Amino acid sequence: MNNKIAVVILNWNGKYFLEKFLPGVIKNSNDIAEIIIVDNASTDDSVKFLQNNYPQIRIIRNAENEGFAKGYNDALMKIDANYYILLNSDIEVTENWIKPVIDLMETDKKIAVCQPKLRSFNEPSKFEYAGAAGGFIDKYGYPFCRGRLFQSIEQDNGQYDDVAEIFWATGACMFVRADLYHQFGGLDNDFFAHMEEIDFCWRVKNKGYKIMYCPNSTVFHIGGGTLPKKSARKTYLNMRNNNIMLLKNLPDNRLIKVFIARLFLDGIAALKFLFDGGFKDFFAVIKAHFSFYSSLSKIRKKRRETEHINVSKIYGKNIVFEHFLKSKKKFTQLNSNKFS
């Protein structure tokens, strides 16, 4: 393998995860990739721990914690490689986890981004929420995965052991061609965290490139390492960023219809949070919409800089309706003819 590969781990107060998982990353990656830790202004002793125990590891220190997207963008400008592997600190990698993905990407220069299979570290027989066997969105922008529809997470029984083109690859373990990462502007700094990888993959697809899933590589992810899965902050970021992503990337012929529908659907989501006692989440939805509306001029400017085409791998139905009203709990229960 002649490609220069950089495994880049973004750290923020994650000494525990570095202690637990970095030895495995070194063991299973060091012969074919450079391992780099990007520290997002941690206030624990992460950097001191690395300096004392792994002096051979390159550390890039960001002056401030400005989020997942900007943290990576700033650091990757300083890294010379053919391929970047964006890797969360709370992931356990396995033997030979890099080569199958790079080999797949090398078969087709149109493959810009790829992800391995993500399984749960705490329940190893199951897929993991943040990526599973590859990501998709429905016609209203709701994300889901092969192996995970909302909170319904499947056992891995080999049902997704095929190489497949997908819509988005998880930012928890994302392989990306370095030149294309920079050519397409990297992750959107304004997202801070959450859905920035979906937005990036959509922009890549708008340029005619492919996003792929490689089942011959498996990693195990804890998930929610820096922000719990049930968090009003996470609700806010997901709602706000999803709307930003849609305005940036939807083709003109779908824009108004989708936003009318999303206003209604987001309202239902807010009311459900309220009736379930999730007052903080209810107000997080409201706050997300006000933040989105207040940024419209800035987002429209980004839209003008983005191509908008009818890209593939979007599910042509409403996944919320399919899952909650029609009780479809598995990806295989969805109508395969409804994917563009």
WOMO-V107378 format. One record per residue. N is the residue number from 1. RES is the residue in one small letter. PHI is phi in whole degrees, 0 to 359 (none if undefined). Layout:
BEGIN
N_RES_PHI + N_RES_PHI
END
This chain:
BEGIN
1_m_none + 2_n_264 + 3_n_286 + 4_k_272 + 5_i_240 + 6_a_239 + 7_v_271 + 8_v_242 + 9_i_252 + 10_l_272 + 11_n_240 + 12_w_218 + 13_n_52 + 14_g_247 + 15_k_305 + 16_y_303 + 17_f_290 + 18_l_296 + 19_e_300 + 20_k_280 + 21_f_247 + 22_l_299 + 23_p_304 + 24_g_291 + 25_v_297 + 26_i_297 + 27_k_300 + 28_n_259 + 29_s_227 + 30_n_298 + 31_d_281 + 32_i_233 + 33_a_214 + 34_e_276 + 35_i_255 + 36_i_230 + 37_i_257 + 38_v_255 + 39_d_260 + 40_n_267 + 41_a_57 + 42_s_298 + 43_t_253 + 44_d_272 + 45_d_258 + 46_s_304 + 47_v_294 + 48_k_299 + 49_f_302 + 50_l_295 + 51_q_297 + 52_n_282 + 53_n_252 + 54_y_225 + 55_p_297 + 56_q_282 + 57_i_275 + 58_r_287 + 59_i_241 + 60_i_251 + 61_r_253 + 62_n_278 + 63_a_292 + 64_e_224 + 65_n_270 + 66_e_252 + 67_g_101 + 68_f_296 + 69_a_294 + 70_k_291 + 71_g_302 + 72_y_289 + 73_n_302 + 74_d_297 + 75_a_288 + 76_l_292 + 77_m_296 + 78_k_258 + 79_i_243 + 80_d_265 + 81_a_201 + 82_n_274 + 83_y_230 + 84_y_258 + 85_i_242 + 86_l_278 + 87_l_233 + 88_n_294 + 89_s_288 + 90_d_260 + 91_i_240 + 92_e_262 + 93_v_272 + 94_t_240 + 95_e_300 + 96_n_58 + 97_w_276 + 98_i_270 + 99_k_302 + 100_p_301 + 101_v_289 + 102_i_297 + 103_d_301 + 104_l_296 + 105_m_294 + 106_e_288 + 107_t_285 + 108_d_207 + 109_k_294 + 110_k_278 + 111_i_279 + 112_a_267 + 113_v_221 + 114_c_209 + 115_q_227 + 116_p_276 + 117_k_285 + 118_l_253 + 119_r_243 + 120_s_283 + 121_f_292 + 122_n_278 + 123_e_229 + 124_p_301 + 125_s_279 + 126_k_256 + 127_f_291 + 128_e_254 + 129_y_308 + 130_a_273 + 131_g_142 + 132_a_44 + 133_a_251 + 134_g_112 + 135_g_258 + 136_f_220 + 137_i_229 + 138_d_267 + 139_k_293 + 140_y_255 + 141_g_91 + 142_y_283 + 143_p_275 + 144_f_203 + 145_c_224 + 146_r_293 + 147_g_101 + 148_r_204 + 149_l_247 + 150_f_53 + 151_q_266 + 152_s_272 + 153_i_248 + 154_e_274 + 155_q_289 + 156_d_272 + 157_n_250 + 158_g_83 + 159_q_289 + 160_y_236 + 161_d_266 + 162_d_253 + 163_v_296 + 164_a_216 + 165_e_280 + 166_i_233 + 167_f_268 + 168_w_219 + 169_a_252 + 170_t_294 + 171_g_287 + 172_a_292 + 173_c_204 + 174_m_244 + 175_f_268 + 176_v_214 + 177_r_293 + 178_a_298 + 179_d_296 + 180_l_287 + 181_y_305 + 182_h_285 + 183_q_300 + 184_f_262 + 185_g_87 + 186_g_64 + 187_l_285 + 188_d_280 + 189_n_305 + 190_d_289 + 191_f_286 + 192_f_66 + 193_a_200 + 194_h_83 + 195_m_72 + 196_e_294 + 197_e_287 + 198_i_291 + 199_d_301 + 200_f_297 + 201_c_297 + 202_w_295 + 203_r_297 + 204_v_297 + 205_k_294 + 206_n_298 + 207_k_265 + 208_g_92 + 209_y_262 + 210_k_249 + 211_i_245 + 212_m_232 + 213_y_241 + 214_c_244 + 215_p_280 + 216_n_275 + 217_s_230 + 218_t_229 + 219_v_230 + 220_f_242 + 221_h_244 + 222_i_286 + 223_g_85 + 224_g_66 + 225_g_295 + 226_t_247 + 227_l_217 + 228_p_303 + 229_k_298 + 230_k_260 + 231_s_208 + 232_a_296 + 233_r_298 + 234_k_293 + 235_t_302 + 236_y_301 + 237_l_296 + 238_n_296 + 239_m_294 + 240_r_297 + 241_n_291 + 242_n_296 + 243_n_292 + 244_i_299 + 245_m_301 + 246_l_295 + 247_l_296 + 248_k_291 + 249_n_242 + 250_l_295 + 251_p_294 + 252_d_304 + 253_n_287 + 254_r_244 + 255_l_299 + 256_i_294 + 257_k_300 + 258_v_293 + 259_f_288 + 260_i_297 + 261_a_296 + 262_r_292 + 263_l_300 + 264_f_293 + 265_l_292 + 266_d_293 + 267_g_296 + 268_i_298 + 269_a_299 + 270_a_297 + 271_l_295 + 272_k_296 + 273_f_302 + 274_l_296 + 275_f_293 + 276_d_274 + 277_g_88 + 278_g_271 + 279_f_298 + 280_k_296 + 281_d_290 + 282_f_302 + 283_f_289 + 284_a_295 + 285_v_295 + 286_i_299 + 287_k_299 + 288_a_299 + 289_h_292 + 290_f_296 + 291_s_296 + 292_f_298 + 293_y_295 + 294_s_289 + 295_s_253 + 296_l_302 + 297_s_295 + 298_k_292 + 299_i_291 + 300_r_299 + 301_k_297 + 302_k_295 + 303_r_299 + 304_r_295 + 305_e_268 + 306_t_244 + 307_e_283 + 308_h_230 + 309_i_229 + 310_n_278 + 311_v_277 + 312_s_274 + 313_k_73 + 314_i_259 + 315_y_279 + 316_g_278 + 317_k_237 + 318_n_269 + 319_i_293 + 320_v_296 + 321_f_297 + 322_e_299 + 323_h_279 + 324_f_275 + 325_l_259 + 326_k_257 + 327_s_58 + 328_k_273 + 329_k_257 + 330_k_235 + 331_f_302 + 332_t_293 + 333_q_276 + 334_l_283 + 335_n_283 + 336_s_296 + 337_n_285 + 338_k_265 + 339_f_270 + 340_s_292
END
